[in-house]
Amino acid sequence: MSDFCVFCETRRPQGGTEILVLGSGPDMQWLEFCQPCGASEELTNAETGETLTVKQLFDRLDKTGD
């Protein structure tokens, strides 16, 4: 883990970072985020219109193992 938040561009933020992996194969995206950005940055599902913070989505995927 590089400890670099892609949202606030802070290297080694206090508390470190988490990595949210979206998609698979060539469309896979890795979003490394710190706690403050994870709680405030939102992602919207283009198919359903559902909006979640990065941390909410990370927690949801972590629980399901996807």
ABEGO torsion letter per residue (X at the ends): XAGBBAAAGBBGBBGEBBBBBBEBEAABBBBBBBAAAAAABBBBBAAAGBBBBAAAAAAAAAAAGX
